[in-house]
Amino acid sequence: MDDILTIPGLQQFLVHVAVAIVILAFGWLLSNYTGRLVKRMAVSSVRIDPTIVPMIYSVVVWGIRVLVLIVALAQLGIQTTSVIAVLGAAGLAVGLALQGTLQNIAAGIMLLILRPLRAGESVKVVGKAEGRVDEVGLFLSRFQQYDGTYISLPNSLVWGNPIINYSRNATRRIEFSVRLLYRYDAESLLTAIEDILAANGLILKEPAADVSVVDQGDYAAGIRVRAWVRAADYTGVLKQLQHDVWLQVHASFKPQQR
């Protein structure tokens, strides 16, 4: 063993290898620590949208790791310019093989720039998912659906489909219809529904609520109910109004005279 260690240049090579390993280990730990630090700072900042935090974390961590890898290779005497050229060629080949993945990255960047949805908002990606946004990442967007299930979508599917954002505006309009046979006492029913709307303290005064007949058929007429509420109150008020109106419709039924 001593004879091997006395081979000219071997000791120096082993020193370089040891230093390169130390650099890689230290750089890996540094990337994790820096990523967590940046993530905590981004989360605590009121100026940074929570949606972009995961992408910031990924860019910081992998940016440091790539730099550390180049430094470690340079410590071993490898020409980093050649390595960068090889990595560039390999990146081009991988990019051609992973066009779908690159599309997801591009779509994720567009989602973060234009921000049609943000973490915590309630949205619907038409035909794909509907629920609360958990995260928009570099490759995937994650949603907690209203039925309690968790779904991840490639960013290209999110970007390539219509997005309905239920949380972006402060108010929303409730709208539903009731179909009434002509044996109902329509006049008193319209007045009763208007009273139900007026008695609900969560319904906004402006724009004003509206109850109107929208169509008349041979055997029945349609009554449309519209009211504006705060976006956060939409689901609860809609369910309550539908329940109250249904009870009122049942109470207004007039048996057919024989």
C-alpha beads as a LAMMPS data file, in Angstrom:
LAMMPS data file: protein, C-alpha beads

258 atoms
257 bonds

1 atom types
1 bond types

-500.0 500.0 xlo xhi
-500.0 500.0 ylo yhi
-500.0 500.0 zlo zhi

Masses

1 110.0

Atoms # bond

1 1 1 0.000 0.000 0.000
2 1 1 2.816 2.388 0.859
3 1 1 4.435 1.650 -2.496
4 1 1 1.215 2.484 -4.291
5 1 1 0.874 5.785 -2.454
6 1 1 4.401 6.738 -3.494
7 1 1 3.478 6.595 -7.198
8 1 1 4.120 10.119 -8.546
9 1 1 0.926 12.126 -8.777
10 1 1 -1.316 9.529 -7.135
11 1 1 -1.330 11.229 -3.766
12 1 1 -2.161 14.539 -5.383
13 1 1 -4.962 12.895 -7.404
14 1 1 -6.460 11.325 -4.275
15 1 1 -6.356 14.709 -2.567
16 1 1 -8.241 16.244 -5.495
17 1 1 -10.803 13.424 -5.376
18 1 1 -11.293 13.926 -1.641
19 1 1 -11.695 17.660 -2.088
20 1 1 -14.184 17.110 -4.939
21 1 1 -16.233 14.762 -2.737
22 1 1 -16.209 17.325 0.074
23 1 1 -17.300 20.037 -2.364
24 1 1 -20.181 17.861 -3.631
25 1 1 -21.318 16.941 -0.121
26 1 1 -21.061 20.510 1.159
27 1 1 -22.733 21.907 -1.973
28 1 1 -25.614 19.450 -1.693
29 1 1 -26.215 20.423 1.937
30 1 1 -25.848 24.099 1.044
31 1 1 -28.430 23.789 -1.745
32 1 1 -30.946 22.181 0.618
33 1 1 -30.342 24.772 3.334
34 1 1 -30.489 27.711 0.913
35 1 1 -33.636 26.333 -0.722
36 1 1 -35.412 26.021 2.628
37 1 1 -34.237 29.492 3.669
38 1 1 -35.457 31.085 0.435
39 1 1 -38.748 29.199 0.738
40 1 1 -39.331 30.465 4.286
41 1 1 -38.516 34.023 3.239
42 1 1 -40.810 33.796 0.224
43 1 1 -43.686 32.363 2.256
44 1 1 -43.367 35.065 4.915
45 1 1 -43.212 37.893 2.353
46 1 1 -46.516 39.594 1.520
47 1 1 -45.139 40.696 -1.847
48 1 1 -44.504 37.195 -3.201
49 1 1 -47.404 35.141 -4.507
50 1 1 -47.498 31.713 -2.782
51 1 1 -48.064 30.128 -6.198
52 1 1 -44.486 30.750 -7.346
53 1 1 -42.774 29.589 -4.126
54 1 1 -42.296 25.931 -5.238
55 1 1 -40.715 27.030 -8.516
56 1 1 -38.407 29.507 -6.751
57 1 1 -37.326 26.684 -4.425
58 1 1 -36.581 24.312 -7.333
59 1 1 -34.622 26.921 -9.309
60 1 1 -32.469 27.892 -6.303
61 1 1 -31.729 24.309 -5.247
62 1 1 -30.836 22.958 -8.670
63 1 1 -28.984 26.105 -9.697
64 1 1 -26.624 25.671 -6.731
65 1 1 -26.220 21.948 -7.399
66 1 1 -25.237 22.494 -11.032
67 1 1 -22.637 25.107 -10.015
68 1 1 -21.256 22.777 -7.335
69 1 1 -20.985 19.938 -9.853
70 1 1 -19.002 22.159 -12.236
71 1 1 -16.654 23.258 -9.422
72 1 1 -16.109 19.628 -8.353
73 1 1 -15.265 18.596 -11.909
74 1 1 -12.834 21.494 -12.198
75 1 1 -11.157 20.302 -8.992
76 1 1 -10.506 16.965 -10.705
77 1 1 -8.786 18.747 -13.567
78 1 1 -11.633 18.292 -16.049
79 1 1 -12.067 21.178 -18.472
80 1 1 -15.387 22.689 -17.488
81 1 1 -15.857 24.359 -20.862
82 1 1 -15.879 20.936 -22.472
83 1 1 -18.251 19.680 -19.801
84 1 1 -20.594 22.590 -20.383
85 1 1 -20.528 21.901 -24.140
86 1 1 -21.279 18.218 -23.536
87 1 1 -24.059 19.117 -21.115
88 1 1 -25.481 21.491 -23.698
89 1 1 -25.497 18.806 -26.377
90 1 1 -26.967 16.294 -23.944
91 1 1 -29.560 18.850 -22.896
92 1 1 -30.583 19.328 -26.534
93 1 1 -30.943 15.577 -27.028
94 1 1 -32.904 15.193 -23.809
95 1 1 -35.024 18.186 -24.749
96 1 1 -35.984 16.604 -28.063
97 1 1 -36.834 13.368 -26.276
98 1 1 -38.843 15.144 -23.582
99 1 1 -40.790 17.673 -25.597
100 1 1 -43.901 17.066 -23.497
101 1 1 -41.971 17.796 -20.301
102 1 1 -40.586 21.018 -21.764
103 1 1 -44.112 21.991 -22.735
104 1 1 -45.132 21.536 -19.113
105 1 1 -42.265 23.766 -17.982
106 1 1 -43.178 26.441 -20.532
107 1 1 -46.834 26.205 -19.525
108 1 1 -45.877 26.478 -15.833
109 1 1 -43.862 29.623 -16.555
110 1 1 -46.826 31.153 -18.413
111 1 1 -49.155 30.256 -15.542
112 1 1 -46.815 31.993 -13.106
113 1 1 -46.395 35.069 -15.312
114 1 1 -50.062 35.614 -16.220
115 1 1 -51.405 34.027 -12.991
116 1 1 -54.915 32.968 -14.037
117 1 1 -54.916 30.895 -10.837
118 1 1 -53.087 31.119 -7.531
119 1 1 -52.564 28.902 -4.513
120 1 1 -55.637 28.877 -2.293
121 1 1 -58.091 29.960 -5.000
122 1 1 -61.128 27.932 -6.073
123 1 1 -60.997 27.247 -9.791
124 1 1 -62.302 24.976 -12.504
125 1 1 -60.059 23.692 -15.284
126 1 1 -62.824 22.850 -17.742
127 1 1 -63.002 19.133 -18.390
128 1 1 -60.046 18.336 -16.097
129 1 1 -60.460 19.348 -12.455
130 1 1 -62.415 21.581 -10.100
131 1 1 -61.368 22.575 -6.597
132 1 1 -58.833 24.537 -4.560
133 1 1 -55.362 25.190 -5.970
134 1 1 -52.657 23.705 -3.754
135 1 1 -49.594 24.379 -5.891
136 1 1 -48.413 25.361 -9.365
137 1 1 -45.054 23.623 -9.752
138 1 1 -42.437 23.409 -12.464
139 1 1 -44.091 20.399 -14.122
140 1 1 -47.418 19.803 -12.361
141 1 1 -50.298 21.750 -10.859
142 1 1 -51.980 20.201 -7.827
143 1 1 -55.617 20.614 -6.785
144 1 1 -57.747 19.572 -3.831
145 1 1 -61.132 18.762 -5.373
146 1 1 -64.448 19.476 -3.703
147 1 1 -65.143 15.781 -3.165
148 1 1 -61.970 15.489 -1.070
149 1 1 -59.831 13.846 -3.757
150 1 1 -56.381 15.089 -4.729
151 1 1 -55.447 15.514 -8.376
152 1 1 -52.244 16.504 -10.187
153 1 1 -52.389 17.834 -13.742
154 1 1 -49.506 18.461 -16.158
155 1 1 -49.160 22.210 -16.598
156 1 1 -49.779 21.888 -20.336
157 1 1 -53.300 20.566 -19.627
158 1 1 -54.026 23.439 -17.251
159 1 1 -52.681 26.075 -19.637
160 1 1 -54.363 24.481 -22.661
161 1 1 -57.906 24.498 -21.242
162 1 1 -60.330 27.249 -20.153
163 1 1 -59.835 28.224 -16.511
164 1 1 -62.787 29.494 -14.476
165 1 1 -61.650 31.285 -11.327
166 1 1 -64.319 31.439 -8.637
167 1 1 -62.225 33.385 -6.124
168 1 1 -60.764 36.245 -8.141
169 1 1 -63.775 38.580 -7.854
170 1 1 -65.134 39.770 -4.525
171 1 1 -68.768 38.969 -5.391
172 1 1 -70.677 36.280 -7.285
173 1 1 -74.179 36.018 -8.647
174 1 1 -76.449 33.218 -7.545
175 1 1 -78.866 32.063 -10.219
176 1 1 -81.304 29.151 -10.370
177 1 1 -84.718 28.459 -11.858
178 1 1 -87.971 26.995 -10.581
179 1 1 -90.494 25.312 -12.886
180 1 1 -94.112 25.865 -11.853
181 1 1 -97.301 24.276 -13.091
182 1 1 -100.163 26.737 -13.576
183 1 1 -102.049 25.215 -10.653
184 1 1 -99.646 27.104 -8.359
185 1 1 -100.553 30.517 -6.944
186 1 1 -97.830 32.263 -8.949
187 1 1 -98.447 35.817 -7.723
188 1 1 -98.213 35.019 -4.053
189 1 1 -95.255 32.719 -4.718
190 1 1 -93.249 35.477 -6.428
191 1 1 -93.908 37.770 -3.482
192 1 1 -92.910 35.047 -1.001
193 1 1 -89.625 34.392 -2.831
194 1 1 -88.836 38.116 -2.834
195 1 1 -89.443 38.123 0.929
196 1 1 -87.044 35.187 1.322
197 1 1 -84.333 37.112 -0.528
198 1 1 -84.963 40.269 1.500
199 1 1 -84.737 38.355 4.785
200 1 1 -81.337 36.811 3.997
201 1 1 -78.699 39.090 5.492
202 1 1 -75.900 37.672 3.335
203 1 1 -77.498 38.813 0.071
204 1 1 -76.116 42.131 -1.136
205 1 1 -78.421 45.095 -1.666
206 1 1 -76.504 46.175 -4.758
207 1 1 -76.888 44.822 -7.359
208 1 1 -80.471 44.198 -6.377
209 1 1 -81.888 40.685 -6.235
210 1 1 -84.361 39.750 -8.938
211 1 1 -87.244 37.289 -9.268
212 1 1 -88.882 37.110 -12.672
213 1 1 -90.827 34.871 -15.039
214 1 1 -88.484 33.905 -17.870
215 1 1 -90.663 31.653 -20.010
216 1 1 -94.211 30.378 -20.258
217 1 1 -95.159 27.016 -21.704
218 1 1 -98.440 25.250 -22.238
219 1 1 -98.502 23.682 -18.804
220 1 1 -95.880 25.490 -16.737
221 1 1 -93.845 28.666 -16.359
222 1 1 -90.225 29.179 -15.353
223 1 1 -89.241 31.532 -12.533
224 1 1 -85.635 32.721 -12.374
225 1 1 -84.066 33.747 -9.055
226 1 1 -80.961 35.951 -9.066
227 1 1 -79.029 37.441 -6.144
228 1 1 -75.506 38.734 -5.502
229 1 1 -73.373 37.616 -2.549
230 1 1 -69.760 37.730 -1.430
231 1 1 -67.718 35.033 -3.143
232 1 1 -66.963 33.353 0.185
233 1 1 -70.709 33.045 0.947
234 1 1 -71.762 31.694 -2.449
235 1 1 -72.125 27.975 -1.722
236 1 1 -73.842 28.359 1.631
237 1 1 -76.326 30.984 0.451
238 1 1 -77.139 29.056 -2.736
239 1 1 -78.002 25.901 -0.804
240 1 1 -80.078 27.846 1.721
241 1 1 -82.031 29.730 -0.952
242 1 1 -82.758 26.586 -2.934
243 1 1 -84.011 24.913 0.242
244 1 1 -86.190 27.863 1.306
245 1 1 -87.620 28.396 -2.181
246 1 1 -88.439 24.714 -2.541
247 1 1 -90.318 24.771 0.761
248 1 1 -92.188 27.883 -0.324
249 1 1 -93.103 26.345 -3.672
250 1 1 -94.440 23.277 -1.878
251 1 1 -96.467 25.463 0.472
252 1 1 -97.922 27.455 -2.432
253 1 1 -99.274 24.404 -4.272
254 1 1 -102.966 24.670 -5.104
255 1 1 -104.779 21.370 -5.590
256 1 1 -106.538 21.091 -8.900
257 1 1 -110.247 21.856 -8.649
258 1 1 -112.610 19.153 -9.867

Bonds

1 1 1 2
2 1 2 3
3 1 3 4
4 1 4 5
5 1 5 6
6 1 6 7
7 1 7 8
8 1 8 9
9 1 9 10
10 1 10 11
11 1 11 12
12 1 12 13
13 1 13 14
14 1 14 15
15 1 15 16
16 1 16 17
17 1 17 18
18 1 18 19
19 1 19 20
20 1 20 21
21 1 21 22
22 1 22 23
23 1 23 24
24 1 24 25
25 1 25 26
26 1 26 27
27 1 27 28
28 1 28 29
29 1 29 30
30 1 30 31
31 1 31 32
32 1 32 33
33 1 33 34
34 1 34 35
35 1 35 36
36 1 36 37
37 1 37 38
38 1 38 39
39 1 39 40
40 1 40 41
41 1 41 42
42 1 42 43
43 1 43 44
44 1 44 45
45 1 45 46
46 1 46 47
47 1 47 48
48 1 48 49
49 1 49 50
50 1 50 51
51 1 51 52
52 1 52 53
53 1 53 54
54 1 54 55
55 1 55 56
56 1 56 57
57 1 57 58
58 1 58 59
59 1 59 60
60 1 60 61
61 1 61 62
62 1 62 63
63 1 63 64
64 1 64 65
65 1 65 66
66 1 66 67
67 1 67 68
68 1 68 69
69 1 69 70
70 1 70 71
71 1 71 72
72 1 72 73
73 1 73 74
74 1 74 75
75 1 75 76
76 1 76 77
77 1 77 78
78 1 78 79
79 1 79 80
80 1 80 81
81 1 81 82
82 1 82 83
83 1 83 84
84 1 84 85
85 1 85 86
86 1 86 87
87 1 87 88
88 1 88 89
89 1 89 90
90 1 90 91
91 1 91 92
92 1 92 93
93 1 93 94
94 1 94 95
95 1 95 96
96 1 96 97
97 1 97 98
98 1 98 99
99 1 99 100
100 1 100 101
101 1 101 102
102 1 102 103
103 1 103 104
104 1 104 105
105 1 105 106
106 1 106 107
107 1 107 108
108 1 108 109
109 1 109 110
110 1 110 111
111 1 111 112
112 1 112 113
113 1 113 114
114 1 114 115
115 1 115 116
116 1 116 117
117 1 117 118
118 1 118 119
119 1 119 120
120 1 120 121
121 1 121 122
122 1 122 123
123 1 123 124
124 1 124 125
125 1 125 126
126 1 126 127
127 1 127 128
128 1 128 129
129 1 129 130
130 1 130 131
131 1 131 132
132 1 132 133
133 1 133 134
134 1 134 135
135 1 135 136
136 1 136 137
137 1 137 138
138 1 138 139
139 1 139 140
140 1 140 141
141 1 141 142
142 1 142 143
143 1 143 144
144 1 144 145
145 1 145 146
146 1 146 147
147 1 147 148
148 1 148 149
149 1 149 150
150 1 150 151
151 1 151 152
152 1 152 153
153 1 153 154
154 1 154 155
155 1 155 156
156 1 156 157
157 1 157 158
158 1 158 159
159 1 159 160
160 1 160 161
161 1 161 162
162 1 162 163
163 1 163 164
164 1 164 165
165 1 165 166
166 1 166 167
167 1 167 168
168 1 168 169
169 1 169 170
170 1 170 171
171 1 171 172
172 1 172 173
173 1 173 174
174 1 174 175
175 1 175 176
176 1 176 177
177 1 177 178
178 1 178 179
179 1 179 180
180 1 180 181
181 1 181 182
182 1 182 183
183 1 183 184
184 1 184 185
185 1 185 186
186 1 186 187
187 1 187 188
188 1 188 189
189 1 189 190
190 1 190 191
191 1 191 192
192 1 192 193
193 1 193 194
194 1 194 195
195 1 195 196
196 1 196 197
197 1 197 198
198 1 198 199
199 1 199 200
200 1 200 201
201 1 201 202
202 1 202 203
203 1 203 204
204 1 204 205
205 1 205 206
206 1 206 207
207 1 207 208
208 1 208 209
209 1 209 210
210 1 210 211
211 1 211 212
212 1 212 213
213 1 213 214
214 1 214 215
215 1 215 216
216 1 216 217
217 1 217 218
218 1 218 219
219 1 219 220
220 1 220 221
221 1 221 222
222 1 222 223
223 1 223 224
224 1 224 225
225 1 225 226
226 1 226 227
227 1 227 228
228 1 228 229
229 1 229 230
230 1 230 231
231 1 231 232
232 1 232 233
233 1 233 234
234 1 234 235
235 1 235 236
236 1 236 237
237 1 237 238
238 1 238 239
239 1 239 240
240 1 240 241
241 1 241 242
242 1 242 243
243 1 243 244
244 1 244 245
245 1 245 246
246 1 246 247
247 1 247 248
248 1 248 249
249 1 249 250
250 1 250 251
251 1 251 252
252 1 252 253
253 1 253 254
254 1 254 255
255 1 255 256
256 1 256 257
257 1 257 258
